[in-house]
Amino acid sequence: MAKEIRLRFAQHLRKLRTKKGWSQETLAEYANLAYRHVQRLESLKNPPPAKIDTIEKLAKAFKTTPSKLLDF
């Protein structure tokens, strides 16, 4: 992913998480991801590329589809 897209995804992910009232730890638990990984995904400095497996796990945590999760 280009850095601009990664930054937009980071902002979108944080917005969805806070809208649910979840902490990063809660999202990590629901998505079966490491807490530190969720922190990095939401980082506005240099978020890592999100792999398709991670996107699937996040989508399931939010009870949505990967395509809707990426609709930002």
mmCIF file of the N, C-alpha and C atoms, coordinates in Angstrom:
data_MODEL
# 
_entry.id   MODEL 
# 
loop_
_atom_site.group_PDB 
_atom_site.id 
_atom_site.type_symbol 
_atom_site.label_atom_id 
_atom_site.label_alt_id 
_atom_site.label_comp_id 
_atom_site.label_asym_id 
_atom_site.label_entity_id 
_atom_site.label_seq_id 
_atom_site.pdbx_PDB_ins_code 
_atom_site.Cartn_x 
_atom_site.Cartn_y 
_atom_site.Cartn_z 
_atom_site.occupancy 
_atom_site.B_iso_or_equiv 
_atom_site.pdbx_formal_charge 
_atom_site.auth_seq_id 
_atom_site.auth_comp_id 
_atom_site.auth_asym_id 
_atom_site.auth_atom_id 
_atom_site.pdbx_PDB_model_num 
ATOM 1   N N  . MET A 1 1  ? 0.844   -1.179  0.000  1.00 0.00 ? 1  MET A N  1 
ATOM 2   C CA . MET A 1 1  ? 0.000   0.000   0.000  1.00 0.00 ? 1  MET A CA 1 
ATOM 3   C C  . MET A 1 1  ? 0.886   1.239   0.000  1.00 0.00 ? 1  MET A C  1 
ATOM 4   N N  . ALA A 1 2  ? 0.467   2.216   -0.736 1.00 0.00 ? 2  ALA A N  1 
ATOM 5   C CA . ALA A 1 2  ? 1.182   3.488   -0.721 1.00 0.00 ? 2  ALA A CA 1 
ATOM 6   C C  . ALA A 1 2  ? 0.970   4.147   0.646  1.00 0.00 ? 2  ALA A C  1 
ATOM 7   N N  . LYS A 1 3  ? 1.903   4.967   1.051  1.00 0.00 ? 3  LYS A N  1 
ATOM 8   C CA . LYS A 1 3  ? 1.833   5.578   2.387  1.00 0.00 ? 3  LYS A CA 1 
ATOM 9   C C  . LYS A 1 3  ? 0.541   6.367   2.585  1.00 0.00 ? 3  LYS A C  1 
ATOM 10  N N  . GLU A 1 4  ? 0.107   7.076   1.566  1.00 0.00 ? 4  GLU A N  1 
ATOM 11  C CA . GLU A 1 4  ? -1.135  7.865   1.681  1.00 0.00 ? 4  GLU A CA 1 
ATOM 12  C C  . GLU A 1 4  ? -2.324  6.963   1.992  1.00 0.00 ? 4  GLU A C  1 
ATOM 13  N N  . ILE A 1 5  ? -2.407  5.839   1.339  1.00 0.00 ? 5  ILE A N  1 
ATOM 14  C CA . ILE A 1 5  ? -3.503  4.895   1.577  1.00 0.00 ? 5  ILE A CA 1 
ATOM 15  C C  . ILE A 1 5  ? -3.387  4.307   2.983  1.00 0.00 ? 5  ILE A C  1 
ATOM 16  N N  . ARG A 1 6  ? -2.166  3.982   3.404  1.00 0.00 ? 6  ARG A N  1 
ATOM 17  C CA . ARG A 1 6  ? -1.965  3.440   4.749  1.00 0.00 ? 6  ARG A CA 1 
ATOM 18  C C  . ARG A 1 6  ? -2.386  4.449   5.806  1.00 0.00 ? 6  ARG A C  1 
ATOM 19  N N  . LEU A 1 7  ? -2.104  5.723   5.575  1.00 0.00 ? 7  LEU A N  1 
ATOM 20  C CA . LEU A 1 7  ? -2.513  6.766   6.520  1.00 0.00 ? 7  LEU A CA 1 
ATOM 21  C C  . LEU A 1 7  ? -4.036  6.910   6.566  1.00 0.00 ? 7  LEU A C  1 
ATOM 22  N N  . ARG A 1 8  ? -4.661  6.848   5.418  1.00 0.00 ? 8  ARG A N  1 
ATOM 23  C CA . ARG A 1 8  ? -6.128  6.934   5.372  1.00 0.00 ? 8  ARG A CA 1 
ATOM 24  C C  . ARG A 1 8  ? -6.757  5.736   6.071  1.00 0.00 ? 8  ARG A C  1 
ATOM 25  N N  . PHE A 1 9  ? -6.158  4.544   5.870  1.00 0.00 ? 9  PHE A N  1 
ATOM 26  C CA . PHE A 1 9  ? -6.663  3.350   6.543  1.00 0.00 ? 9  PHE A CA 1 
ATOM 27  C C  . PHE A 1 9  ? -6.488  3.483   8.051  1.00 0.00 ? 9  PHE A C  1 
ATOM 28  N N  . ALA A 1 10 ? -5.351  4.013   8.489  1.00 0.00 ? 10 ALA A N  1 
ATOM 29  C CA . ALA A 1 10 ? -5.094  4.203   9.919  1.00 0.00 ? 10 ALA A CA 1 
ATOM 30  C C  . ALA A 1 10 ? -6.155  5.118   10.538 1.00 0.00 ? 10 ALA A C  1 
ATOM 31  N N  . GLN A 1 11 ? -6.462  6.214   9.873  1.00 0.00 ? 11 GLN A N  1 
ATOM 32  C CA . GLN A 1 11 ? -7.476  7.145   10.371 1.00 0.00 ? 11 GLN A CA 1 
ATOM 33  C C  . GLN A 1 11 ? -8.854  6.492   10.400 1.00 0.00 ? 11 GLN A C  1 
ATOM 34  N N  . HIS A 1 12 ? -9.162  5.752   9.344  1.00 0.00 ? 12 HIS A N  1 
ATOM 35  C CA . HIS A 1 12 ? -10.462 5.085   9.245  1.00 0.00 ? 12 HIS A CA 1 
ATOM 36  C C  . HIS A 1 12 ? -10.607 4.021   10.334 1.00 0.00 ? 12 HIS A C  1 
ATOM 37  N N  . LEU A 1 13 ? -9.555  3.244   10.550 1.00 0.00 ? 13 LEU A N  1 
ATOM 38  C CA . LEU A 1 13 ? -9.577  2.206   11.562 1.00 0.00 ? 13 LEU A CA 1 
ATOM 39  C C  . LEU A 1 13 ? -9.790  2.810   12.947 1.00 0.00 ? 13 LEU A C  1 
ATOM 40  N N  . ARG A 1 14 ? -9.081  3.885   13.246 1.00 0.00 ? 14 ARG A N  1 
ATOM 41  C CA . ARG A 1 14 ? -9.233  4.554   14.543 1.00 0.00 ? 14 ARG A CA 1 
ATOM 42  C C  . ARG A 1 14 ? -10.653 5.092   14.706 1.00 0.00 ? 14 ARG A C  1 
ATOM 43  N N  . LYS A 1 15 ? -11.193 5.666   13.639 1.00 0.00 ? 15 LYS A N  1 
ATOM 44  C CA . LYS A 1 15 ? -12.558 6.215   13.692 1.00 0.00 ? 15 LYS A CA 1 
ATOM 45  C C  . LYS A 1 15 ? -13.574 5.108   13.977 1.00 0.00 ? 15 LYS A C  1 
ATOM 46  N N  . LEU A 1 16 ? -13.448 3.986   13.291 1.00 0.00 ? 16 LEU A N  1 
ATOM 47  C CA . LEU A 1 16 ? -14.370 2.871   13.511 1.00 0.00 ? 16 LEU A CA 1 
ATOM 48  C C  . LEU A 1 16 ? -14.255 2.330   14.936 1.00 0.00 ? 16 LEU A C  1 
ATOM 49  N N  . ARG A 1 17 ? -13.029 2.203   15.406 1.00 0.00 ? 17 ARG A N  1 
ATOM 50  C CA . ARG A 1 17 ? -12.799 1.669   16.748 1.00 0.00 ? 17 ARG A CA 1 
ATOM 51  C C  . ARG A 1 17 ? -13.382 2.588   17.818 1.00 0.00 ? 17 ARG A C  1 
ATOM 52  N N  . THR A 1 18 ? -13.123 3.873   17.702 1.00 0.00 ? 18 THR A N  1 
ATOM 53  C CA . THR A 1 18 ? -13.623 4.805   18.721 1.00 0.00 ? 18 THR A CA 1 
ATOM 54  C C  . THR A 1 18 ? -15.144 4.951   18.649 1.00 0.00 ? 18 THR A C  1 
ATOM 55  N N  . LYS A 1 19 ? -15.697 4.811   17.453 1.00 0.00 ? 19 LYS A N  1 
ATOM 56  C CA . LYS A 1 19 ? -17.157 4.861   17.302 1.00 0.00 ? 19 LYS A CA 1 
ATOM 57  C C  . LYS A 1 19 ? -17.818 3.726   18.086 1.00 0.00 ? 19 LYS A C  1 
ATOM 58  N N  . LYS A 1 20 ? -17.140 2.572   18.148 1.00 0.00 ? 20 LYS A N  1 
ATOM 59  C CA . LYS A 1 20 ? -17.635 1.427   18.916 1.00 0.00 ? 20 LYS A CA 1 
ATOM 60  C C  . LYS A 1 20 ? -17.353 1.585   20.404 1.00 0.00 ? 20 LYS A C  1 
ATOM 61  N N  . GLY A 1 21 ? -16.500 2.544   20.751 1.00 0.00 ? 21 GLY A N  1 
ATOM 62  C CA . GLY A 1 21 ? -16.128 2.730   22.143 1.00 0.00 ? 21 GLY A CA 1 
ATOM 63  C C  . GLY A 1 21 ? -15.086 1.733   22.620 1.00 0.00 ? 21 GLY A C  1 
ATOM 64  N N  . TRP A 1 22 ? -14.346 1.155   21.682 1.00 0.00 ? 22 TRP A N  1 
ATOM 65  C CA . TRP A 1 22 ? -13.343 0.138   22.000 1.00 0.00 ? 22 TRP A CA 1 
ATOM 66  C C  . TRP A 1 22 ? -11.973 0.769   22.182 1.00 0.00 ? 22 TRP A C  1 
ATOM 67  N N  . SER A 1 23 ? -11.195 0.170   23.064 1.00 0.00 ? 23 SER A N  1 
ATOM 68  C CA . SER A 1 23 ? -9.782  0.524   23.172 1.00 0.00 ? 23 SER A CA 1 
ATOM 69  C C  . SER A 1 23 ? -9.020  -0.270  22.106 1.00 0.00 ? 23 SER A C  1 
ATOM 70  N N  . GLN A 1 24 ? -7.776  0.078   21.904 1.00 0.00 ? 24 GLN A N  1 
ATOM 71  C CA . GLN A 1 24 ? -6.956  -0.693  20.967 1.00 0.00 ? 24 GLN A CA 1 
ATOM 72  C C  . GLN A 1 24 ? -6.800  -2.123  21.463 1.00 0.00 ? 24 GLN A C  1 
ATOM 73  N N  . GLU A 1 25 ? -6.712  -2.295  22.769 1.00 0.00 ? 25 GLU A N  1 
ATOM 74  C CA . GLU A 1 25 ? -6.605  -3.643  23.341 1.00 0.00 ? 25 GLU A CA 1 
ATOM 75  C C  . GLU A 1 25 ? -7.850  -4.467  23.063 1.00 0.00 ? 25 GLU A C  1 
ATOM 76  N N  . THR A 1 26 ? -9.013  -3.839  23.161 1.00 0.00 ? 26 THR A N  1 
ATOM 77  C CA . THR A 1 26 ? -10.271 -4.537  22.895 1.00 0.00 ? 26 THR A CA 1 
ATOM 78  C C  . THR A 1 26 ? -10.342 -4.965  21.439 1.00 0.00 ? 26 THR A C  1 
ATOM 79  N N  . LEU A 1 27 ? -10.013 -4.055  20.526 1.00 0.00 ? 27 LEU A N  1 
ATOM 80  C CA . LEU A 1 27 ? -10.014 -4.403  19.106 1.00 0.00 ? 27 LEU A CA 1 
ATOM 81  C C  . LEU A 1 27 ? -9.037  -5.537  18.838 1.00 0.00 ? 27 LEU A C  1 
ATOM 82  N N  . ALA A 1 28 ? -7.861  -5.477  19.431 1.00 0.00 ? 28 ALA A N  1 
ATOM 83  C CA . ALA A 1 28 ? -6.870  -6.540  19.234 1.00 0.00 ? 28 ALA A CA 1 
ATOM 84  C C  . ALA A 1 28 ? -7.429  -7.880  19.686 1.00 0.00 ? 28 ALA A C  1 
ATOM 85  N N  . GLU A 1 29 ? -8.118  -7.877  20.815 1.00 0.00 ? 29 GLU A N  1 
ATOM 86  C CA . GLU A 1 29 ? -8.709  -9.117  21.326 1.00 0.00 ? 29 GLU A CA 1 
ATOM 87  C C  . GLU A 1 29 ? -9.794  -9.640  20.389 1.00 0.00 ? 29 GLU A C  1 
ATOM 88  N N  . TYR A 1 30 ? -10.707 -8.775  19.968 1.00 0.00 ? 30 TYR A N  1 
ATOM 89  C CA . TYR A 1 30 ? -11.796 -9.182  19.071 1.00 0.00 ? 30 TYR A CA 1 
ATOM 90  C C  . TYR A 1 30 ? -11.282 -9.671  17.717 1.00 0.00 ? 30 TYR A C  1 
ATOM 91  N N  . ALA A 1 31 ? -10.199 -9.066  17.243 1.00 0.00 ? 31 ALA A N  1 
ATOM 92  C CA . ALA A 1 31 ? -9.660  -9.418  15.926 1.00 0.00 ? 31 ALA A CA 1 
ATOM 93  C C  . ALA A 1 31 ? -8.581  -10.501 16.005 1.00 0.00 ? 31 ALA A C  1 
ATOM 94  N N  . ASN A 1 32 ? -8.272  -10.937 17.216 1.00 0.00 ? 32 ASN A N  1 
ATOM 95  C CA . ASN A 1 32 ? -7.228  -11.948 17.407 1.00 0.00 ? 32 ASN A CA 1 
ATOM 96  C C  . ASN A 1 32 ? -5.891  -11.477 16.824 1.00 0.00 ? 32 ASN A C  1 
ATOM 97  N N  . LEU A 1 33 ? -5.557  -10.236 17.149 1.00 0.00 ? 33 LEU A N  1 
ATOM 98  C CA . LEU A 1 33 ? -4.298  -9.631  16.727 1.00 0.00 ? 33 LEU A CA 1 
ATOM 99  C C  . LEU A 1 33 ? -3.525  -9.179  17.963 1.00 0.00 ? 33 LEU A C  1 
ATOM 100 N N  . ALA A 1 34 ? -2.251  -8.987  17.817 1.00 0.00 ? 34 ALA A N  1 
ATOM 101 C CA . ALA A 1 34 ? -1.452  -8.447  18.909 1.00 0.00 ? 34 ALA A CA 1 
ATOM 102 C C  . ALA A 1 34 ? -1.811  -6.974  19.101 1.00 0.00 ? 34 ALA A C  1 
ATOM 103 N N  . TYR A 1 35 ? -1.880  -6.574  20.369 1.00 0.00 ? 35 TYR A N  1 
ATOM 104 C CA . TYR A 1 35 ? -2.196  -5.188  20.705 1.00 0.00 ? 35 TYR A CA 1 
ATOM 105 C C  . TYR A 1 35 ? -1.226  -4.231  20.013 1.00 0.00 ? 35 TYR A C  1 
ATOM 106 N N  . ARG A 1 36 ? 0.046   -4.558  20.024 1.00 0.00 ? 36 ARG A N  1 
ATOM 107 C CA . ARG A 1 36 ? 1.070   -3.708  19.401 1.00 0.00 ? 36 ARG A CA 1 
ATOM 108 C C  . ARG A 1 36 ? 0.827   -3.563  17.897 1.00 0.00 ? 36 ARG A C  1 
ATOM 109 N N  . HIS A 1 37 ? 0.318   -4.612  17.262 1.00 0.00 ? 37 HIS A N  1 
ATOM 110 C CA . HIS A 1 37 ? 0.038   -4.538  15.826 1.00 0.00 ? 37 HIS A CA 1 
ATOM 111 C C  . HIS A 1 37 ? -1.092  -3.546  15.547 1.00 0.00 ? 37 HIS A C  1 
ATOM 112 N N  . VAL A 1 38 ? -2.117  -3.575  16.383 1.00 0.00 ? 38 VAL A N  1 
ATOM 113 C CA . VAL A 1 38 ? -3.215  -2.609  16.229 1.00 0.00 ? 38 VAL A CA 1 
ATOM 114 C C  . VAL A 1 38 ? -2.685  -1.194  16.428 1.00 0.00 ? 38 VAL A C  1 
ATOM 115 N N  . GLN A 1 39 ? -1.818  -1.009  17.411 1.00 0.00 ? 39 GLN A N  1 
ATOM 116 C CA . GLN A 1 39 ? -1.208  0.307   17.618 1.00 0.00 ? 39 GLN A CA 1 
ATOM 117 C C  . GLN A 1 39 ? -0.482  0.771   16.363 1.00 0.00 ? 39 GLN A C  1 
ATOM 118 N N  . ARG A 1 40 ? 0.304   -0.108  15.778 1.00 0.00 ? 40 ARG A N  1 
ATOM 119 C CA . ARG A 1 40 ? 1.060   0.262   14.570 1.00 0.00 ? 40 ARG A CA 1 
ATOM 120 C C  . ARG A 1 40 ? 0.131   0.552   13.398 1.00 0.00 ? 40 ARG A C  1 
ATOM 121 N N  . LEU A 1 41 ? -0.938  -0.239  13.243 1.00 0.00 ? 41 LEU A N  1 
ATOM 122 C CA . LEU A 1 41 ? -1.877  -0.011  12.143 1.00 0.00 ? 41 LEU A CA 1 
ATOM 123 C C  . LEU A 1 41 ? -2.553  1.354   12.244 1.00 0.00 ? 41 LEU A C  1 
ATOM 124 N N  . GLU A 1 42 ? -2.756  1.827   13.463 1.00 0.00 ? 42 GLU A N  1 
ATOM 125 C CA . GLU A 1 42 ? -3.396  3.125   13.669 1.00 0.00 ? 42 GLU A CA 1 
ATOM 126 C C  . GLU A 1 42 ? -2.405  4.284   13.734 1.00 0.00 ? 42 GLU A C  1 
ATOM 127 N N  . SER A 1 43 ? -1.130  3.980   13.652 1.00 0.00 ? 43 SER A N  1 
ATOM 128 C CA . SER A 1 43 ? -0.105  5.005   13.745 1.00 0.00 ? 43 SER A CA 1 
ATOM 129 C C  . SER A 1 43 ? -0.197  5.977   12.577 1.00 0.00 ? 43 SER A C  1 
ATOM 130 N N  . LEU A 1 44 ? -0.106  7.258   12.880 1.00 0.00 ? 44 LEU A N  1 
ATOM 131 C CA . LEU A 1 44 ? -0.150  8.261   11.824 1.00 0.00 ? 44 LEU A CA 1 
ATOM 132 C C  . LEU A 1 44 ? 1.250   8.665   11.375 1.00 0.00 ? 44 LEU A C  1 
ATOM 133 N N  . LYS A 1 45 ? 2.273   8.098   11.990 1.00 0.00 ? 45 LYS A N  1 
ATOM 134 C CA . LYS A 1 45 ? 3.645   8.389   11.574 1.00 0.00 ? 45 LYS A CA 1 
ATOM 135 C C  . LYS A 1 45 ? 4.043   7.531   10.389 1.00 0.00 ? 45 LYS A C  1 
ATOM 136 N N  . ASN A 1 46 ? 3.973   6.218   10.561 1.00 0.00 ? 46 ASN A N  1 
ATOM 137 C CA . ASN A 1 46 ? 4.365   5.315   9.485  1.00 0.00 ? 46 ASN A CA 1 
ATOM 138 C C  . ASN A 1 46 ? 3.676   3.967   9.664  1.00 0.00 ? 46 ASN A C  1 
ATOM 139 N N  . PRO A 1 47 ? 2.370   3.912   9.373  1.00 0.00 ? 47 PRO A N  1 
ATOM 140 C CA . PRO A 1 47 ? 1.668   2.639   9.558  1.00 0.00 ? 47 PRO A CA 1 
ATOM 141 C C  . PRO A 1 47 ? 2.173   1.584   8.566  1.00 0.00 ? 47 PRO A C  1 
ATOM 142 N N  . PRO A 1 48 ? 2.226   0.334   9.009  1.00 0.00 ? 48 PRO A N  1 
ATOM 143 C CA . PRO A 1 48 ? 2.677   -0.733  8.107  1.00 0.00 ? 48 PRO A CA 1 
ATOM 144 C C  . PRO A 1 48 ? 1.574   -1.095  7.114  1.00 0.00 ? 48 PRO A C  1 
ATOM 145 N N  . PRO A 1 49 ? 1.938   -1.750  6.039  1.00 0.00 ? 49 PRO A N  1 
ATOM 146 C CA . PRO A 1 49 ? 0.909   -2.258  5.131  1.00 0.00 ? 49 PRO A CA 1 
ATOM 147 C C  . PRO A 1 49 ? 0.069   -3.306  5.861  1.00 0.00 ? 49 PRO A C  1 
ATOM 148 N N  . ALA A 1 50 ? -1.220  -3.303  5.643  1.00 0.00 ? 50 ALA A N  1 
ATOM 149 C CA . ALA A 1 50 ? -2.104  -4.302  6.252  1.00 0.00 ? 50 ALA A CA 1 
ATOM 150 C C  . ALA A 1 50 ? -2.241  -5.481  5.296  1.00 0.00 ? 50 ALA A C  1 
ATOM 151 N N  . LYS A 1 51 ? -1.911  -6.652  5.785  1.00 0.00 ? 51 LYS A N  1 
ATOM 152 C CA . LYS A 1 51 ? -2.040  -7.859  4.971  1.00 0.00 ? 51 LYS A CA 1 
ATOM 153 C C  . LYS A 1 51 ? -3.507  -8.253  4.893  1.00 0.00 ? 51 LYS A C  1 
ATOM 154 N N  . ILE A 1 52 ? -3.851  -9.022  3.869  1.00 0.00 ? 52 ILE A N  1 
ATOM 155 C CA . ILE A 1 52 ? -5.244  -9.415  3.662  1.00 0.00 ? 52 ILE A CA 1 
ATOM 156 C C  . ILE A 1 52 ? -5.780  -10.207 4.847  1.00 0.00 ? 52 ILE A C  1 
ATOM 157 N N  . ASP A 1 53 ? -4.949  -11.028 5.481  1.00 0.00 ? 53 ASP A N  1 
ATOM 158 C CA . ASP A 1 53 ? -5.392  -11.781 6.662  1.00 0.00 ? 53 ASP A CA 1 
ATOM 159 C C  . ASP A 1 53 ? -5.772  -10.833 7.787  1.00 0.00 ? 53 ASP A C  1 
ATOM 160 N N  . THR A 1 54 ? -4.998  -9.788  7.962  1.00 0.00 ? 54 THR A N  1 
ATOM 161 C CA . THR A 1 54 ? -5.281  -8.791  9.000  1.00 0.00 ? 54 THR A CA 1 
ATOM 162 C C  . THR A 1 54 ? -6.565  -8.046  8.691  1.00 0.00 ? 54 THR A C  1 
ATOM 163 N N  . ILE A 1 55 ? -6.759  -7.688  7.437  1.00 0.00 ? 55 ILE A N  1 
ATOM 164 C CA . ILE A 1 55 ? -7.981  -6.990  7.034  1.00 0.00 ? 55 ILE A CA 1 
ATOM 165 C C  . ILE A 1 55 ? -9.202  -7.870  7.281  1.00 0.00 ? 55 ILE A C  1 
ATOM 166 N N  . GLU A 1 56 ? -9.079  -9.169  6.983  1.00 0.00 ? 56 GLU A N  1 
ATOM 167 C CA . GLU A 1 56 ? -10.179 -10.100 7.244  1.00 0.00 ? 56 GLU A CA 1 
ATOM 168 C C  . GLU A 1 56 ? -10.505 -10.173 8.733  1.00 0.00 ? 56 GLU A C  1 
ATOM 169 N N  . LYS A 1 57 ? -9.482  -10.256 9.571  1.00 0.00 ? 57 LYS A N  1 
ATOM 170 C CA . LYS A 1 57 ? -9.692  -10.333 11.013 1.00 0.00 ? 57 LYS A CA 1 
ATOM 171 C C  . LYS A 1 57 ? -10.346 -9.057  11.538 1.00 0.00 ? 57 LYS A C  1 
ATOM 172 N N  . LEU A 1 58 ? -9.895  -7.918  11.053 1.00 0.00 ? 58 LEU A N  1 
ATOM 173 C CA . LEU A 1 58 ? -10.485 -6.649  11.476 1.00 0.00 ? 58 LEU A CA 1 
ATOM 174 C C  . LEU A 1 58 ? -11.939 -6.546  11.018 1.00 0.00 ? 58 LEU A C  1 
ATOM 175 N N  . ALA A 1 59 ? -12.216 -6.959  9.800  1.00 0.00 ? 59 ALA A N  1 
ATOM 176 C CA . ALA A 1 59 ? -13.585 -6.925  9.282  1.00 0.00 ? 59 ALA A CA 1 
ATOM 177 C C  . ALA A 1 59 ? -14.507 -7.791  10.137 1.00 0.00 ? 59 ALA A C  1 
ATOM 178 N N  . LYS A 1 60 ? -14.047 -8.982  10.509 1.00 0.00 ? 60 LYS A N  1 
ATOM 179 C CA . LYS A 1 60 ? -14.863 -9.855  11.357 1.00 0.00 ? 60 LYS A CA 1 
ATOM 180 C C  . LYS A 1 60 ? -15.107 -9.213  12.714 1.00 0.00 ? 60 LYS A C  1 
ATOM 181 N N  . ALA A 1 61 ? -14.095 -8.562  13.271 1.00 0.00 ? 61 ALA A N  1 
ATOM 182 C CA . ALA A 1 61 ? -14.254 -7.896  14.563 1.00 0.00 ? 61 ALA A CA 1 
ATOM 183 C C  . ALA A 1 61 ? -15.326 -6.812  14.487 1.00 0.00 ? 61 ALA A C  1 
ATOM 184 N N  . PHE A 1 62 ? -15.368 -6.091  13.369 1.00 0.00 ? 62 PHE A N  1 
ATOM 185 C CA . PHE A 1 62 ? -16.359 -5.027  13.182 1.00 0.00 ? 62 PHE A CA 1 
ATOM 186 C C  . PHE A 1 62 ? -17.666 -5.546  12.594 1.00 0.00 ? 62 PHE A C  1 
ATOM 187 N N  . LYS A 1 63 ? -17.732 -6.861  12.364 1.00 0.00 ? 63 LYS A N  1 
ATOM 188 C CA . LYS A 1 63 ? -18.920 -7.501  11.786 1.00 0.00 ? 63 LYS A CA 1 
ATOM 189 C C  . LYS A 1 63 ? -19.297 -6.860  10.446 1.00 0.00 ? 63 LYS A C  1 
ATOM 190 N N  . THR A 1 64 ? -18.300 -6.791  9.580  1.00 0.00 ? 64 THR A N  1 
ATOM 191 C CA . THR A 1 64 ? -18.495 -6.236  8.244  1.00 0.00 ? 64 THR A CA 1 
ATOM 192 C C  . THR A 1 64 ? -17.653 -7.052  7.268  1.00 0.00 ? 64 THR A C  1 
ATOM 193 N N  . THR A 1 65 ? -17.655 -6.643  6.036  1.00 0.00 ? 65 THR A N  1 
ATOM 194 C CA . THR A 1 65 ? -16.851 -7.324  5.017  1.00 0.00 ? 65 THR A CA 1 
ATOM 195 C C  . THR A 1 65 ? -15.542 -6.561  4.818  1.00 0.00 ? 65 THR A C  1 
ATOM 196 N N  . PRO A 1 66 ? -14.525 -7.253  4.320  1.00 0.00 ? 66 PRO A N  1 
ATOM 197 C CA . PRO A 1 66 ? -13.275 -6.548  4.032  1.00 0.00 ? 66 PRO A CA 1 
ATOM 198 C C  . PRO A 1 66 ? -13.468 -5.363  3.075  1.00 0.00 ? 66 PRO A C  1 
ATOM 199 N N  . SER A 1 67 ? -14.322 -5.531  2.075  1.00 0.00 ? 67 SER A N  1 
ATOM 200 C CA . SER A 1 67 ? -14.512 -4.429  1.122  1.00 0.00 ? 67 SER A CA 1 
ATOM 201 C C  . SER A 1 67 ? -15.154 -3.216  1.792  1.00 0.00 ? 67 SER A C  1 
ATOM 202 N N  . LYS A 1 68 ? -16.083 -3.445  2.715  1.00 0.00 ? 68 LYS A N  1 
ATOM 203 C CA . LYS A 1 68 ? -16.698 -2.315  3.432  1.00 0.00 ? 68 LYS A CA 1 
ATOM 204 C C  . LYS A 1 68 ? -15.709 -1.693  4.406  1.00 0.00 ? 68 LYS A C  1 
ATOM 205 N N  . LEU A 1 69 ? -14.841 -2.523  5.000  1.00 0.00 ? 69 LEU A N  1 
ATOM 206 C CA . LEU A 1 69 ? -13.817 -1.986  5.895  1.00 0.00 ? 69 LEU A CA 1 
ATOM 207 C C  . LEU A 1 69 ? -12.867 -1.060  5.142  1.00 0.00 ? 69 LEU A C  1 
ATOM 208 N N  . LEU A 1 70 ? -12.615 -1.388  3.893  1.00 0.00 ? 70 LEU A N  1 
ATOM 209 C CA . LEU A 1 70 ? -11.698 -0.589  3.078  1.00 0.00 ? 70 LEU A CA 1 
ATOM 210 C C  . LEU A 1 70 ? -12.381 0.534   2.311  1.00 0.00 ? 70 LEU A C  1 
ATOM 211 N N  . ASP A 1 71 ? -13.664 0.723   2.545  1.00 0.00 ? 71 ASP A N  1 
ATOM 212 C CA . ASP A 1 71 ? -14.419 1.784   1.857  1.00 0.00 ? 71 ASP A CA 1 
ATOM 213 C C  . ASP A 1 71 ? -14.289 3.081   2.644  1.00 0.00 ? 71 ASP A C  1 
ATOM 214 N N  . PHE A 1 72 ? -13.208 3.814   2.362  1.00 0.00 ? 72 PHE A N  1 
ATOM 215 C CA . PHE A 1 72 ? -12.979 5.065   3.089  1.00 0.00 ? 72 PHE A CA 1 
ATOM 216 C C  . PHE A 1 72 ? -12.637 6.179   2.155  1.00 0.00 ? 72 PHE A C  1 
# 
